[in-house]
Amino acid sequence: MSVVKIAWDEKTLTSGSLWLLNKNINGYENVQNDLLATEAISGRKFEILTQPKPGYSPLPKGKIKVRLLEDGYICYFKLQDLIGHIERTQNWNPILLTKTQIIEKLPQVLSWVRKASKVPNYYLWGGTEGPNFDCSGLIQAAFSSENIWLPRDAYQQEQFCTRIEFNSKTLTEICLGDLLFFGEKERCTHVGLYKGAGAYWHSSGSEDGRNGIGIDYLNSNNNEISSNYFSKLRGAGRVEHCYDGQSFYK
């Protein structure tokens, strides 16, 4: 793979231009601080939304606004992180799988999460690279390991999925690989992956969870952590398509 040594001017980092990463780098929430929003893995492509101002030095300390193409996620990259680690690309085509193809890949998705849970890890806000994940980062990484791309955040994943109506006592309507959504009435704030028999995988924080990847249950009496999340259960959704690059989730 060729590496482009970028001249930092308006002729190269133009708004709307597409680039390929050949290094894992951090994506940040905004230009003002270094709050991690997501981790962009080598091989991902992105579109520049706002180009740097003219006159930047060869080692700029600013950030550039981008959209990651595989999930439509908007974040900011540090310009200095990109030096020597991106190359220009002309297009991006999403990998679009059928419902049947997605169903066939679900056992591997579940196996991926199980293996990830065996590696020492902790909850990391914005974590998608591993071994440390946030809740939606774990879900996205698991599905993308099988070329099934979902939106980045839990509330976006809830919008993306086909809603499944199910009885939390009988559990007859939900299947292995469905996503479970938690939060308040106004907004989804947490997501888990259903593994069967009322159990689900999720990466939860240290304050009211397991500080990493663990198993909890759709049973208010199972344990304190399961009970807490069960009280915030919003519903379930099924992944039936891949992100196509056309829809954006606010």
Backbone torsions as a table, in degrees:
resi	resn	phi	psi	omega
1	MET	NA	127.5	179.5
2	SER	-74.9	150.7	179.5
3	VAL	-114.8	132.5	-178.9
4	VAL	-98.3	121.9	171.6
5	LYS	-84.3	110.8	-167.5
6	ILE	-85.4	133.7	166.8
7	ALA	-87.0	127.0	-172.8
8	TRP	-84.9	81.9	177.2
9	ASP	-144.6	174.4	-175.5
10	GLU	-65.5	-19.4	-176.3
11	LYS	-78.5	-17.7	-178.6
12	THR	-107.0	-55.9	-178.7
13	LEU	-89.6	65.3	-176.5
14	THR	-87.2	148.7	177.0
15	SER	-60.1	130.1	-179.1
16	GLY	94.0	-10.7	179.1
17	SER	-75.3	151.6	-176.2
18	LEU	-111.2	141.4	-175.7
19	TRP	-138.6	153.6	178.6
20	LEU	-112.5	130.8	176.8
21	LEU	-85.2	138.4	169.1
22	ASN	-121.8	29.8	176.9
23	LYS	-155.4	146.5	173.5
24	ASN	-74.5	129.1	177.4
25	ILE	-138.5	165.5	179.4
26	ASN	-87.9	144.5	170.1
27	GLY	-110.7	133.8	-173.2
28	TYR	-109.8	159.6	-174.9
29	GLU	-69.2	-37.5	-177.2
30	ASN	-157.2	-178.9	-177.6
31	VAL	-83.7	-16.5	-173.4
32	GLN	-80.0	-31.3	-175.4
33	ASN	-140.8	179.6	-177.3
34	ASP	-109.1	42.1	175.3
35	LEU	-75.0	122.1	-177.9
36	LEU	-68.1	129.3	176.7
37	ALA	-104.6	-40.0	179.6
38	THR	-163.2	165.3	174.4
39	GLU	-113.6	123.7	-177.9
40	ALA	-95.9	123.6	-174.1
41	ILE	-86.8	146.1	175.1
42	SER	-51.7	135.5	-178.1
43	GLY	102.1	-13.9	178.3
44	ARG	-79.0	155.1	178.6
45	LYS	-112.8	152.2	-180.0
46	PHE	-144.7	156.1	176.6
47	GLU	-109.4	135.5	175.6
48	ILE	-79.7	127.8	179.7
49	LEU	-98.8	-36.2	176.0
50	THR	-134.3	124.8	-176.9
51	GLN	-85.0	156.8	178.9
52	PRO	-64.4	157.0	176.2
53	LYS	-73.6	147.6	177.9
54	PRO	-59.4	150.4	175.5
55	GLY	94.2	5.9	177.1
56	TYR	-65.1	146.8	177.8
57	SER	-74.2	168.4	178.8
58	PRO	-61.5	-21.4	177.6
59	LEU	-122.5	70.0	-174.5
60	PRO	-67.2	149.3	-179.7
61	LYS	-105.0	2.7	-177.5
62	GLY	-85.9	-172.6	179.3
63	LYS	-124.1	160.1	178.7
64	ILE	-128.0	138.2	-178.7
65	LYS	-83.8	130.6	-176.5
66	VAL	-136.5	163.2	170.0
67	ARG	-120.1	121.5	175.1
68	LEU	-74.5	127.1	-167.9
69	LEU	-75.9	-32.0	-175.6
70	GLU	-67.2	-23.5	-179.6
71	ASP	-134.4	0.6	179.1
72	GLY	74.0	12.2	-173.7
73	TYR	-77.4	135.3	-179.8
74	ILE	-102.8	130.0	178.5
75	CYS	-154.5	-170.9	-179.0
76	TYR	-125.2	133.3	174.5
77	PHE	-103.2	144.8	170.1
78	LYS	-75.8	130.8	-179.2
79	LEU	-59.8	-37.5	-178.1
80	GLN	-67.0	-23.5	177.7
81	ASP	-74.4	-19.1	-175.4
82	LEU	-89.3	-16.5	-173.5
83	ILE	-58.2	119.9	178.0
84	GLY	74.3	8.8	-174.6
85	HIS	-128.0	16.5	174.7
86	ILE	-137.2	156.1	173.2
87	GLU	-138.1	151.0	-176.5
88	ARG	-69.8	140.3	174.9
89	THR	-134.8	156.3	-173.4
90	GLN	-99.1	-21.5	-175.5
91	ASN	-154.6	168.3	173.4
92	TRP	-145.9	130.4	178.4
93	ASN	-121.1	123.1	-179.2
94	PRO	-67.3	151.7	173.0
95	ILE	-88.6	112.0	-175.5
96	LEU	-109.1	113.9	-179.4
97	LEU	-105.0	153.1	176.6
98	THR	-79.7	167.2	176.0
99	LYS	-56.7	-43.5	-179.3
100	THR	-62.1	-44.2	179.2
101	GLN	-63.2	-38.9	178.8
102	ILE	-65.5	-44.7	178.7
103	ILE	-58.5	-41.2	-178.9
104	GLU	-64.7	-25.9	-177.4
105	LYS	-91.3	-9.2	-175.6
106	LEU	-61.0	-38.6	176.5
107	PRO	-58.4	-37.1	177.9
108	GLN	-70.2	-35.2	176.9
109	VAL	-62.6	-46.4	178.7
110	LEU	-64.2	-40.0	178.7
111	SER	-64.1	-37.5	178.9
112	TRP	-61.1	-44.7	179.7
113	VAL	-65.7	-41.5	179.0
114	ARG	-59.0	-44.4	179.1
115	LYS	-66.0	-39.5	179.3
116	ALA	-62.5	-34.0	-179.2
117	SER	-69.5	-21.1	-178.7
118	LYS	-81.0	-17.3	178.9
119	VAL	-86.6	133.7	177.9
120	PRO	-51.8	130.1	-176.1
121	ASN	-154.1	165.0	172.8
122	TYR	-141.8	164.5	-179.7
123	TYR	-71.4	127.7	178.7
124	LEU	-129.6	114.6	176.6
125	TRP	-60.0	123.2	-178.4
126	GLY	90.3	-2.7	-175.5
127	GLY	-74.1	123.5	175.8
128	THR	-133.4	-13.8	-174.9
129	GLU	-84.4	-33.9	-177.3
130	GLY	88.5	158.5	6.4
131	PRO	-78.2	-4.1	-175.9
132	ASN	-103.3	128.8	-173.7
133	PHE	-131.2	157.5	159.5
134	ASP	-93.9	-178.8	-170.6
135	CYS	-63.3	-50.2	-177.1
136	SER	-76.9	-26.3	175.6
137	GLY	-64.6	-38.7	176.3
138	LEU	-62.3	-45.9	-178.8
139	ILE	-64.2	-46.0	-179.7
140	GLN	-62.6	-43.2	-179.3
141	ALA	-64.0	-40.0	-179.4
142	ALA	-62.9	-47.0	-178.9
143	PHE	-72.0	-38.2	-178.9
144	SER	-68.8	-20.8	175.3
145	SER	-61.9	-19.6	176.6
146	GLU	-112.6	22.1	178.9
147	ASN	62.1	31.1	173.3
148	ILE	-109.7	103.6	-175.9
149	TRP	-94.4	128.5	176.9
150	LEU	-114.7	162.1	171.8
151	PRO	-59.2	164.9	-169.6
152	ARG	-78.0	-47.5	-170.2
153	ASP	-95.4	158.8	-175.7
154	ALA	-59.2	-45.3	-178.5
155	TYR	-67.2	-30.5	176.0
156	GLN	-70.7	-40.0	178.3
157	GLN	-64.6	-35.4	176.8
158	GLU	-63.1	-44.0	178.5
159	GLN	-64.8	-34.3	-174.6
160	PHE	-72.5	-35.3	-174.2
161	CYS	-78.1	158.0	170.2
162	THR	-79.2	122.5	-175.3
163	ARG	-66.0	136.8	179.0
164	ILE	-115.2	119.6	174.8
165	GLU	-85.0	124.8	-178.6
166	PHE	-145.4	156.2	177.4
167	ASN	-91.3	120.0	-175.2
168	SER	-70.0	-8.3	177.2
169	LYS	-93.6	-43.6	-178.1
170	THR	-88.8	-31.5	178.0
171	LEU	58.5	23.4	-175.0
172	THR	-76.4	-20.3	-174.0
173	GLU	-91.4	-16.6	-177.7
174	ILE	-99.8	153.5	-174.2
175	CYS	-125.1	163.1	173.9
176	LEU	-55.2	133.3	179.7
177	GLY	93.1	-7.7	172.9
178	ASP	-70.0	156.2	178.0
179	LEU	-100.9	141.5	177.1
180	LEU	-110.0	134.2	-174.5
181	PHE	-116.8	137.8	-176.2
182	PHE	-130.5	159.6	176.8
183	GLY	151.5	-155.8	177.6
184	GLU	-96.9	177.4	-178.9
185	LYS	-61.4	-35.9	-174.1
186	GLU	-78.2	-28.7	-169.1
187	ARG	-160.5	142.1	173.9
188	CYS	-76.3	133.6	-178.9
189	THR	-125.9	-3.6	-175.1
190	HIS	-153.7	150.2	-178.5
191	VAL	-142.6	145.6	176.1
192	GLY	-135.4	168.3	-177.6
193	LEU	-114.3	118.6	-175.8
194	TYR	-70.3	127.9	-178.2
195	LYS	-112.3	2.0	177.2
196	GLY	104.7	159.3	177.3
197	ALA	54.8	35.0	177.3
198	GLY	80.7	2.2	-176.6
199	ALA	-103.8	153.4	177.5
200	TYR	-147.0	150.0	172.7
201	TRP	-88.0	143.8	170.3
202	HIS	-162.0	158.6	172.1
203	SER	-104.4	115.8	-175.8
204	SER	-120.0	157.9	-176.0
205	GLY	-77.1	177.1	-176.8
206	SER	-81.4	-24.3	-174.0
207	GLU	-70.2	-45.1	-178.6
208	ASP	-133.5	19.6	-178.7
209	GLY	-138.1	-141.3	-172.2
210	ARG	-113.4	5.8	-178.1
211	ASN	51.6	52.7	179.2
212	GLY	144.9	-165.2	-176.2
213	ILE	-79.9	130.0	178.4
214	GLY	-157.0	-179.7	-179.4
215	ILE	-111.8	132.0	170.6
216	ASP	-132.2	-179.6	-166.5
217	TYR	-134.5	149.9	175.1
218	LEU	-83.2	60.5	-177.3
219	ASN	-149.6	114.8	-175.0
220	SER	-67.0	-13.7	-176.8
221	ASN	-105.6	2.1	-174.2
222	ASN	-70.5	-52.2	175.9
223	ASN	-162.0	170.4	-174.4
224	GLU	-62.3	-41.5	-179.4
225	ILE	-67.8	-45.8	177.1
226	SER	-59.2	-41.8	-179.5
227	SER	-62.1	-42.3	-179.9
228	ASN	-62.3	-46.8	-179.3
229	TYR	-70.8	-36.0	178.9
230	PHE	-60.1	-35.8	179.6
231	SER	-67.4	-16.1	-178.7
232	LYS	-110.1	11.4	-178.2
233	LEU	-63.9	126.3	178.3
234	ARG	-99.4	-30.9	-178.1
235	GLY	153.9	-166.7	-177.2
236	ALA	-132.4	158.0	177.8
237	GLY	-143.7	155.0	-178.3
238	ARG	-116.0	132.5	176.5
239	VAL	-79.5	112.8	-177.4
240	GLU	-122.3	-0.2	177.0
241	HIS	-156.4	169.6	179.1
242	CYS	-103.5	155.7	176.0
243	TYR	-61.6	130.5	-171.7
244	ASP	-106.5	0.8	179.0
245	GLY	83.6	-4.1	-177.5
246	GLN	-97.6	-27.1	-175.0
247	SER	-103.5	143.0	176.5
248	PHE	-124.7	139.0	-172.5
249	TYR	-111.0	119.9	-176.1
250	LYS	-86.3	NA	NA
